[in-house]
Amino acid sequence: MTLKKLIREGEMIPKYYGIAYRNWDSLTAVCYPIPLNLIVGIWDRSILWLKHGHKLYENGYSKGYSEGYRGGREYAFNQWKQQAIRPEVEHLVKRGVDAMGDMFKLMREDEAKATGYFYKVIDEETKRISEFR
């Protein structure tokens, strides 16, 4: 008679038995009588830690969590950046439309003066946008 019992998912644990560790390959729990299950469980975890060290938890769960956290922050930053840039683009378009209207009014008087005014507006907006970055 063996003390070790394999319990499949959904089965009842026998009376006076407790889970020592889980066998993830076969989706079973390995059970031993109650005081012995703690000793076997600690032994199993110790062997795992000696074989693989802290990498078991760090490379799996922690790495996935870190990547998700980093991805979420990057997404949030990109959303913020889009919201921050939108008013600048709207201002730039409005300023360009206004400058074109002013340029056409000036063109009736003097074509060179109108072209100079338009290039001046472009230079001002280019400087303002480069400061924004």
Secondary structure as the mmCIF struct_conf table of DSSP 4:
data_model
#
loop_
_struct_conf.conf_type_id
_struct_conf.id
_struct_conf.beg_label_comp_id
_struct_conf.beg_label_asym_id
_struct_conf.beg_label_seq_id
_struct_conf.end_label_comp_id
_struct_conf.end_label_asym_id
_struct_conf.end_label_seq_id
BEND BEND1 LEU A 3 LEU A 3
STRN STRN1 LYS A 5 ARG A 8
TURN_TY1_P TURN_TY1_P1 GLU A 9 GLY A 10
HELX_LH_PP_P HELX_LH_PP_P1 GLU A 11 PRO A 14
TURN_TY1_P TURN_TY1_P2 LYS A 15 TYR A 16
STRN STRN2 TYR A 17 ASN A 23
TURN_TY1_P TURN_TY1_P3 TRP A 24 LEU A 27
STRN STRN3 THR A 28 PRO A 33
HELX_RH_AL_P HELX_RH_AL_P1 ILE A 34 HIS A 52
TURN_TY1_P TURN_TY1_P4 GLY A 53 HIS A 54
HELX_RH_AL_P HELX_RH_AL_P2 LYS A 55 TYR A 57
HELX_RH_PI_P HELX_RH_PI_P1 GLU A 58 SER A 62
HELX_RH_AL_P HELX_RH_AL_P3 LYS A 63 GLU A 109
HELX_RH_AL_P HELX_RH_AL_P4 GLU A 111 PHE A 132
#
